[in-house]
Amino acid sequence: MEMVKNQAHSPQACNKRLSAVGDALYAIGGKWKLKIIIALADGNKRFNDLQRAVTGISARVLSTELKELEMNGFISRRVYPDTPVMIEYVLADYSDTLQPVLSALSEWGTRHREKIMSEARMVTANR
């Protein structure tokens, strides 16, 4: 990757880039945030629906992640004052800005999995 190997960057440019990546990872990093966003791309969901869709996430972690996603403008809560009160989570328009990131991660993840599987097959074949 040229942008990583290019030594022509100044220390200021490098620090700015590191800061920007740090900000991005703060907003969407971790094991769950992008999975929650992908689950919501399939349609609005209530808390329990999200917990079922995002396999393995605990209620406590889901609650924390939803608050952080809302704070960063990626999702919003809709509260319906019926009895009982119903809360639904909805993707905000701002989440659309993640589409290129999600596409790139998905493509890279597929290539990476294929690479690892291919290497594992070669190791097994050479035994």
Contacts in CASP RR format, 6 or more apart in sequence:
PFRMAT RR
TARGET T0000
AUTHOR 0000-0000-0000
METHOD contacts of the structure
MODEL  1
MEMVKNQAHSPQACNKRLSAVGDALYAIGGKWKLKIIIALADGNKRFNDL
QRAVTGISARVLSTELKELEMNGFISRRVYPDTPVMIEYVLADYSDTLQP
VLSALSEWGTRHREKIMSEARMVTANR
9 17 0 8 1.000
27 33 0 8 1.000
27 72 0 8 1.000
27 74 0 8 1.000
28 34 0 8 1.000
28 37 0 8 1.000
28 72 0 8 1.000
28 74 0 8 1.000
28 98 0 8 1.000
28 101 0 8 1.000
32 54 0 8 1.000
32 57 0 8 1.000
32 61 0 8 1.000
32 62 0 8 1.000
32 65 0 8 1.000
33 65 0 8 1.000
33 68 0 8 1.000
33 69 0 8 1.000
33 74 0 8 1.000
34 98 0 8 1.000
34 102 0 8 1.000
34 105 0 8 1.000
35 54 0 8 1.000
35 57 0 8 1.000
36 50 0 8 1.000
36 54 0 8 1.000
36 57 0 8 1.000
36 62 0 8 1.000
36 65 0 8 1.000
36 66 0 8 1.000
36 69 0 8 1.000
36 75 0 8 1.000
37 69 0 8 1.000
37 74 0 8 1.000
37 75 0 8 1.000
37 91 0 8 1.000
37 95 0 8 1.000
37 98 0 8 1.000
37 102 0 8 1.000
38 102 0 8 1.000
39 45 0 8 1.000
39 50 0 8 1.000
39 53 0 8 1.000
39 54 0 8 1.000
40 50 0 8 1.000
40 75 0 8 1.000
40 89 0 8 1.000
40 90 0 8 1.000
40 91 0 8 1.000
40 95 0 8 1.000
41 91 0 8 1.000
41 95 0 8 1.000
42 53 0 8 1.000
43 91 0 8 1.000
44 78 0 8 1.000
44 88 0 8 1.000
44 89 0 8 1.000
44 90 0 8 1.000
45 53 0 8 1.000
45 88 0 8 1.000
45 89 0 8 1.000
46 86 0 8 1.000
46 87 0 8 1.000
46 88 0 8 1.000
46 89 0 8 1.000
47 59 0 8 1.000
47 62 0 8 1.000
47 63 0 8 1.000
47 66 0 8 1.000
47 87 0 8 1.000
47 89 0 8 1.000
50 62 0 8 1.000
50 66 0 8 1.000
50 89 0 8 1.000
51 57 0 8 1.000
51 59 0 8 1.000
51 62 0 8 1.000
54 62 0 8 1.000
57 65 0 8 1.000
66 75 0 8 1.000
66 77 0 8 1.000
66 89 0 8 1.000
69 75 0 8 1.000
70 76 0 8 1.000
70 77 0 8 1.000
73 92 0 8 1.000
73 94 0 8 1.000
73 95 0 8 1.000
74 91 0 8 1.000
74 92 0 8 1.000
74 94 0 8 1.000
74 95 0 8 1.000
74 98 0 8 1.000
75 89 0 8 1.000
75 90 0 8 1.000
75 91 0 8 1.000
75 92 0 8 1.000
75 95 0 8 1.000
76 89 0 8 1.000
76 90 0 8 1.000
76 92 0 8 1.000
77 87 0 8 1.000
77 88 0 8 1.000
77 89 0 8 1.000
77 90 0 8 1.000
78 87 0 8 1.000
78 88 0 8 1.000
78 89 0 8 1.000
78 90 0 8 1.000
79 85 0 8 1.000
79 86 0 8 1.000
79 87 0 8 1.000
80 86 0 8 1.000
80 87 0 8 1.000
80 88 0 8 1.000
END
